[in-house]
Amino acid sequence: MPPASRVQRLVQTADFERVLGAPQRARSPHFAMHFVADQPARRPAKASTTVPPAAEGAGASRLSTADAAAVAQAVDDSHHTGHWLGLVVPKRHARRAVTRTLLKRQIRAAMGEHAADLAPGLWVVRLRAPFDVRQFRSAASGVLREAARAELDRMMRAAASALR
């Protein structure tokens, strides 16, 4: 099995909307995967800290980093080809926070393992149906963890083969 590659998190609403607007690439009884072969939208540049114009006239000195901050690009804003993952685990399908957290961890771990097989771009995995509470009595049981992981592994293998 290849080593797990680094998968970045998708955080901007515009990226989620763009990916969720794309057709599903893979589907399982509880999850759906959406994909767009693109990079995340650039984050808006933060306002640089400069001295107000009124203070400049009074002989106040400017910060030495003010000009450099306006020109230089932050390290975390660098765009390169890779995998970005967004998660949608709504409360209506997983009422307890411990269950939502368990599912998110399993999704991230499965994506980390299968990233080498998947095309680079923006991926969103969403929980589309609840797990049966009669079958999985505990909110964070090992049985639920294994069932979710097996289902995610099957779905990600299907998504990888569908993109080839």
N, C-alpha and C positions, 0 to 999 in steps of 0.2 A: 504494500500500500504506500503511495507517495506521501511525503510529509505534508502536513496541513499548511496551506499557504495563508498569508495574511489577507483577511477580508475586511474592508473598511465599512463603516456604518453610513447608511444613507440617512440624512437628517432633515433636508429641506422639503417643505410641503410641495413645492413645485415639482421636485423630482418624484415624489410619491404619486402625485396626480398624473404625471407623464407616464410612469411605469404602469400604474393601475389602469390607465386608459388603453394600454396595449393588450392584445389578446393573451389568454393564459397559455403558457408553454407546457405546463404539466399540472396534473390534478390528481388528488387522492380523495378518499372519502372525507377527510377532515381538513386538508390543506389545498392551497392553490399557489402556483408560482407564476409570476409575471416577469417579463424580461424586455429590456431595451438595450440594444448594442450602442451605448453612448457613454458619456462621462457626466458626472453631476454638474449642475449649474454652478457657476462661480458664486461664491459668497460675496455680498456687497462689501466693498472696502470700508474699513472702520475709519471714522473721522480721526485725522491725526491731531495730536495735541500741540497746538501752536499758541503763541501768546496773542491775545486779542489786539486788534489794530490800535486801540487807544493806548494800551500799555507800551507798544513799540515806540510810539512817538515820545514817550516819557523817558526814553533811554534804557528801558528794560531789555535785557538780552534775550535772544531766542534760544530755544533748546537746540543743542548740537545735533540731535537725532531727528529733528522735525523734517528736514529735507530728505533724509535717507528713508524715513518711514513712508513718505509719499511715493518713492520710487521703487523700493525693494518689495519683493513679493514674500509673503509669509510662507514658512516652510509647509504648514499644513494645508495651504491653498494650492500646492503644486498638483497639477493634473497629469496623471500618467495612466497608461492602460492598466486595468486591474479589475477587481470585483468589488462592488458596493452592494451591501445588503440592507434592505429595509424590512421591518417586521410589523405586521398588523395582527394583534391578538386582542380582539375586542372583549369587553366585559360580558356582553350578552352570550358569548360562547364559552367563556371560562370565568365564572363568577368570582372565584377566590384568587387573590393576588398570588398565592403560592403556586397555584396551577398555571397562571399566566407566566410567572417567572420560570417555572420548570419547562414549559413549552418554548419560551424564547431561548433558553440555554440550549435546548436540544436542537432548535433550528440553527443557531449559530455554530454549534459543534458539527452538525451535519454539513453545513455550507463550507466550513473550514476543511473538512475531509474531501468534499467533492469539488472544490473550487478549481482544482487542476483539470478536471474533466469538463467543466462548464465554460462557456464562452465568456470572455471578459465583457463587463458592462454593468448595468444597473439591474439588480434582482430584488424583487419584493416577494416575500412569502407571507401569506395571510391564512389565518385560521378561518375556515368558512363554515364549519359545523362543530357543535360541541361534542365532546367525548361523553359517552353514556355514564351517568353518575351511578347507575345500578351496577355496572360492570367494573368501574374504577371508583370504589368507595372513598379511598383516601385521596385528598387533593394533590399530594405529592408522592404517590406510591411508586415503588420500583416497577410495578406492572405497567402503570401509565407511562413512565419514562421509557421503558423498553418498547411499548406499543407505538408511542409517538416517534421514537427514533427509527424503528423498522419501517414505518410508513414514510417518514421523511427520506430515508435512504432509497427506498424504491422509487419515490417521486423524483428525486434528484438524478438517479440513474436514467430514468425515462426522459427527463429534461435534457440530459447530456446527449443521449442517443438521438433525440428529436432534432437537435441543432446541428448534427453532423451531416 
